[in-house]
Amino acid sequence: MTKLRRKLFGRGWELSVFEDDIGLVLSLPVDSGFLTHSFELYIKKPDLEALQGSQLRHKILEFILHERLQCRLNEAALRSVEEEIDPVIQAVLHGNIGRLIEAVSTSPNSERIRHRLNGAGLTLD
């Protein structure tokens, strides 16, 4: 049976939040050349509110998750990513500016994330 979903946040091909009969679903489409996969995990209302309230937090989360999850597309079986990703979500959406800077700085490709932030008219400094 297909779950009915209502989009609450996001536009087009970007990090989005949907509401289904179970709760709020964070969805991030990730592509790498010829492979595409949409990663989904359940989040809570304060997470959605943080996304809605800060474009900086929204873009940092989107860019960090994309960098971390893109390498997963080459794995034969896409294993659950919740254990790895949930701490990132909490740090980015609910941490202070120091936690945001740390999250970007410790990402696999922090310079690319900073470049993408600048392209979106956003900076951490």
C-alpha positions in Angstrom: 0.0 0.0 0.0 1.3 3.4 -0.9 1.6 6.0 1.9 0.0 9.3 1.2 2.6 12.1 1.6 2.3 15.8 1.9 5.4 18.0 1.2 6.1 20.4 4.0 9.5 21.8 3.1 11.8 22.0 0.1 11.5 22.6 -3.6 12.4 20.5 -6.6 15.6 18.4 -6.5 16.8 19.3 -2.9 16.5 18.2 0.7 12.8 18.1 1.5 10.5 17.1 4.3 7.3 15.2 3.8 4.6 14.2 6.2 3.2 10.7 6.0 0.9 8.5 8.2 3.9 7.7 10.5 5.5 11.1 10.9 8.0 13.6 9.2 10.3 12.2 6.6 13.5 14.0 5.6 14.3 13.1 2.0 17.5 13.8 0.2 18.0 12.8 -3.5 21.7 12.0 -4.2 23.2 11.3 -7.6 26.7 10.3 -8.7 27.0 10.2 -12.4 24.6 7.4 -13.6 23.4 6.4 -10.1 20.6 8.1 -8.2 19.0 7.2 -4.8 16.8 9.1 -2.4 17.8 8.7 1.2 15.0 9.0 3.7 14.8 9.1 7.5 12.3 10.1 10.1 12.8 13.4 11.9 11.0 15.3 14.6 9.0 18.5 14.6 11.9 20.6 16.1 14.1 19.4 13.2 11.6 20.7 10.7 11.2 24.0 12.5 15.0 24.5 12.5 15.1 23.8 8.8 12.3 26.3 8.2 13.8 28.9 10.4 17.4 29.0 8.9 18.4 28.9 5.3 22.1 28.6 6.5 21.3 25.4 8.6 19.2 24.0 5.7 21.9 24.4 3.2 24.7 23.2 5.5 22.7 20.1 6.3 21.9 19.5 2.6 25.5 19.9 1.5 27.0 17.8 4.3 24.6 15.0 3.8 25.0 15.0 0.1 28.8 14.7 0.5 28.5 11.9 3.0 25.9 9.9 1.2 27.1 10.3 -2.3 29.8 7.6 -1.7 27.1 5.2 -0.6 25.7 5.0 -4.1 28.6 2.7 -5.1 27.9 0.1 -2.4 26.1 -3.0 -3.5 23.6 -2.7 -0.7 22.6 0.6 0.7 22.7 0.0 4.4 20.9 2.1 6.9 22.5 5.4 7.4 20.6 6.6 10.4 23.3 5.9 13.0 25.8 8.0 11.0 23.5 10.7 9.9 21.4 11.5 13.0 24.3 13.1 15.0 25.0 15.3 11.9 21.4 16.4 11.8 21.3 17.2 15.5 24.6 19.1 15.3 23.6 21.2 12.3 20.0 21.9 13.1 20.4 22.4 16.9 24.0 23.2 17.6 25.5 26.7 18.1 27.7 28.4 15.4 30.7 26.5 16.7 29.0 23.2 16.0 28.0 24.3 12.5 31.6 25.3 11.7 32.9 22.0 13.2 30.3 20.0 11.1 31.5 21.7 7.9 35.2 21.5 8.8 35.1 17.8 9.6 33.2 16.9 6.4 34.9 14.8 3.8 35.0 17.8 1.3 34.7 20.9 3.5 36.1 23.3 0.8 33.4 22.1 -1.6 30.7 22.7 1.0 32.0 26.2 1.7 32.1 26.9 -2.0 28.5 25.8 -2.4 27.5 27.9 0.6 29.1 30.9 -1.0 27.3 30.2 -4.3 24.1 30.2 -2.3 25.0 33.6 -0.8 25.7 32.2 2.6 28.8 32.1 4.8 29.8 30.7 8.1 32.3 33.4 9.0 
